[in-house]
Amino acid sequence: MPAPAEVLTIAAVHERPSGFSDNALIAVLTEAWDVGVSGVDYLPVGFGGYHWAARTGDGERWFVTLSQVASDDAFADLAATMAAAAILADRPGLDFVIGPLLTPAKEATVRAQRGWAVTVTPFADGTPGHFGDNLTAADQAELTAMLAALHRADPPAGTPFRSPHLDSRPILELLIGERAGSWSAAGPYSAPARELVAGHAADLRRALAVFDDLVAQVDRTDVPVLTHGEPHPGNLIRRDGRYLLIDWDTAGLAPRERDLWRVLPDPETDPAGFAEAAGRYAALAGHEVSTAALALYRLRWDLDDISLFLADFRAPHEQTADTRVAWAGLQDAVRRIAGDG
């Protein structure tokens, strides 16, 4: 398999993308969407893509996302996902979906320079949430109802399937057992990251064993439904007294708990709150919530984050706003895996 440094890179957002200028973006928007763009402003928001606000000649504002696509398959997956989101945005009862604006050629996303893709959505005015914000009981109930409506929806043709299996597992297993020498000269976080892995190698192996057991249980459950993938507060915008759900690039067919673990109270730490919220969801969606699947996706998120961050810190990197965020995220995820946070 390729070395981890060749597989994954930190999804920078505070720093502008290297080698992709504002003028290059304007050219893509002008050609693909056939509209005059009077200017773009870089937005250091989110994690996983680069974003701009674009102004068109007729006064419209667009939210533009630049995504890294490492292969033709990755582009095809993104294109299919965003095409499905565009269909959902036009469906009755799903008016919380902020889907992409299609090009005149009916494309939901387009290739830019080699290895890049561009997607455009309407600029959703309102109050944006932030990753890590706490949801009130009322927020939780509203988001639960939104997800129940999404999970009941018929998936558009071509919607990708999102396996519960951990795609980054081979990388994580390699890095857990790797010697420290190959990390030493990569960058400022290489040695601390290697030390963190070495100190928690047993915890990580134990977490992978638990994960395998949970996957075996979930693989025997019901057919997958249409999921958003990341319905956290950072992907919510409050407008006119209700929530809008943005960033549909991770949408796909999966167990419903892929979304619900972020919204419902933890059944272990708040059993009463979970029982009430899960009952509300079941009444709306017509389906009971699996606690095993919730545990699977909660653990999967941390294992995936750890894999991504470790692979990047093993590779050459510098100290930037993005690597500082990644280092904090890695420590938090490892602490949760070890039961310390």
N, C-alpha and C positions, 0 to 999 in steps of 0.2 A: 504494500500500500504506500501511497505518497507520504512523505514526512508531514507531520502536523502543520508545520509552517506553510506548506503548500496547499493545505486544505481549507483552513479557516483564517479569517482576519478579524480584528476587532471592528465592530460596527460603529465607527466614529460618527458623532453628530455635532459635537461642539466645534471641531475643526472642519474646515471645508474639505471636500474631496480633492485629493491630489490628482492633477491632470485633467480636471473637468471644469471649464470656466463658465461664467455666467453667459458669455456670448455663445458658447456651444449649446447651452441649454435653450437660449432664446431661439437659436437656429432650429433645434429639434421641435420646439413648440410651434414655430411659424410654419415649418414645412409639414409636419404630421397633422396638426390640428387646423391648419389653414386659417390662421387668425393673426392679426398684428399684435405683437407684444411690445408694450411701451417701456417695460422694465421689470426686473426681478429683484427680490430681496431675500438673502439667505436667512433661514430660520434655524438656529441651533436648538432644535427640540426633538424629543423622542429618542429612540435607541434602536438602530437596525436599518436606517436609511437616511438619506440627506433630503432636506426639505427647503423649498422656497415659496414665497408668495409672489405670484406673477400678476401683472396688470395688463389687461388687453386694451386695445385702442378704443373700444366702445364702453370702457368703464367697468367691465367685469373684473373680479378677482378670482384667481385660481390658486389652489394648493397643489404644489408640484412635488412629486417624490422621485428621487433618483435611487435606483436599487442596483446593487451588484449582482450580476448573473454570470456564474462561472462557466456555464455550459449551455448548449442548445436545450437540453432537458430542463435546466433551471429556468430558462426564459419561457419555455412552453408551459411549465407549471404556473409561473406567475401570470402569464397571459390568460390561461384557463381560469385561474382563481379570480382575477379581476373582471373577466367577462361574466362570470357567475355573479359577482357583486353588482355589476351593472344591471343585470336582470332583476336581482332582488330589490334594488332601489326603486324599481317601477312597480313593485307588487303592492296591492292593497294590504294594509295591516303591518307593513314593514317600513313605514315612513321614517323610522329612526336610522335606516341604513343610508350612509353617505357613500354612494358608489361612484365609480369613475365616469368621467366624461368621455364618450366615444369620439374617435376621430371620424372624419367624413368617410373613411374606409371601414368604419365599424370596428375599429381596434380599441381595446381597453387599455393596452399598454404597447409601447413601441420600443424598438431597439434604438440605442443612441450610439455612442462610440463603442468599440469592442469591449464587451464585458459589462455594459451598462444598459439599463432600461428605464424608461420614463413613464410615469402614470400621472394623470391629472384628475383632481376632484374639485367640485365647487368649494370655494372658501367658506367654511361654516362659521359665521360670526356667532359669538357667544362666549361663555366662560369655560375655558378648558380645564380639565382635571390634570392631575400630576400622578405619575407612578408612585405608589406608596401612600396616597391619600386614603384616609379611612372613610368607608361608606356608612352613612347613617342608616337606621332601620328603614326609613322611608326610601332612601336611595337604593338600598338592597332590594326592597320589594319591587320598586320600579324596574330595576335591571333584571330581576328574576322574571318579571312578566315579559320583558323584551326578549329574553333568551328563550322563554317558553314558546313565544310566537315564532321565533327563528327556527327552533328545533321541530316545530310542527310543519314548517314549510316544505314543499316539494323541492328537492335539490335541482337546480338547473342542470341540463345535460352537460357532461364534461367536467363537473365539479370534482377536483382531485380528492382522493382518499388520503387521510392522514393516519398513518399507522401509529399505534401506541408504543411500538418498539423504539428504542433509543438509537437514532442514526449515528450519533457521535460516540457510541460505546467503544468501538475499536480504538479510537483515539484516546479515550479516557483510560482504558486498560493499559495501553502502551505507556502513557505518561505516568501512571501509578508505579509501574515497575522499572522505569527508565533511570539510568544512573545520572547523577547530578552534573557530570562534566559537560554534557552537551547543552546545558542551560546557561553556563557561566558567563558567556560573553554576549548574550542576546540583547539585554537591556536592563534598565534599573529594577524591574520587578521580577527578573528571572530567578535570582537567588531566593528572595522571599517566597515566591510562588512554589519553588521546588521544596523549600523547607516546610511550607504549609502542607504540601502533598505528602511528604515523607512522614510528617507527624500524624497525619490522618489517613494513611493508606489503609489501615484495618477498617476504619469507619467507612471509607469509600467502597471497599470490597464487600462489606456487610450490606451497605445500601444497595449495591448492584444485585446481591442475592435476594433481598427483599423485593426489589423491583421485578426480578424474574418471576417471583411467586405471584405478584400482583398482576403482571401481564397475563400469566396463565389463567388467572381467574377472570380477567376482563375479556379475554379472547373468547370466552364461552357465553358472553352476555348478548344482549339484543343487537339488532342491526344498527349501523351507525346513522347519525342524523347530521343535518347541516349545522356546523359550528363556526363561530368566529375565530376562536383560537386564543385570543388575548383580550378579553373584555375587562381589562383593568381600568382604574380611573384615568390613567394617562391617555386612554383611547375614548374618553367620554367628553362631550361638550354639552354644557347646559345652555339651552336657548328657549326662550318663551315658556319657561316653567317645565321643560321636559328635557330628557337626555337624547343626544344623537350619538351614534356609535360609528367611529371612524377606523381607518387603517385595516382594511380587509385582506391584506396580502397573505395572511396566515389562515384564511378561511378554508374549510374543507369538511369532508365527511369523516366523522369520528364519533366515539361515545360522547353522549351529552355532557358527561362529567369533565370533559376537556375544557368546557367553559365554566361549569358550575363550581369547580373547586375554588375559583377566585371570588365567587359571589356569596356562596352559602357559608355560614359559620362552620368552623372546624368541629366535627362531631366529637372529637376527643376532648377539646378544651371548653366547648360550649354545647353540650348535648341538648339542652333545652332549646337554645336558640336555633340549633341545627334542625331539630325535630319540627319546629314551627315553620322555618323557612323551607325545608324540604317538603313538608306537607303542602305549603302554598304552591310550590313548583309542580308537585304531582297533580294537584287539582287543576292547574292551568294546562299542563302538558300531557296529562293522562299517562304518566310514567313515573314509577318510583325511582328514587336516587340510590345509586350503588355507593356505599361507603368505601368499598375496595377500589372502585374506579376513581373516586375522589383522591384517595391516598396515592394511587398510581400517578395521577397527573400532577399532584403536588410534589411528589418525589422526582418525577421526570423533569420538571422545570428546573429544579436545583441541579440535578445531574447534568443536564444539557448546558446550563450556564457554566458549571465548573469545567466541563469539557472545552467549551468555547474559549473561556478566559485562559485556561492553562495552555492550550495550544498557541494562543496568541503571545503569552508571556514567554513561551519557549522560543518563539521567533524573534528576530530583531525588532525592537520597538524603542520608543522614546518616552519621556515623561511629559504627558500632555493632560489637558482636561479630561480627555476620553480615557486614557489609561488609568488615571486616578479614579474615575468612576468604576472602571472595570475591576481594579484592585479591591475597592470597597465591596463591590458585588461578589467577587470571589470569596472574600473572607466571610461575608454574611451567609453565602450558600453553604460553605464548608461547616460553619458553626451550626447551621440548621441540620445538616446531615449528621453531625456528631451529637446532636441533641443539646447543644449549648445555646441555642437562640431560637 
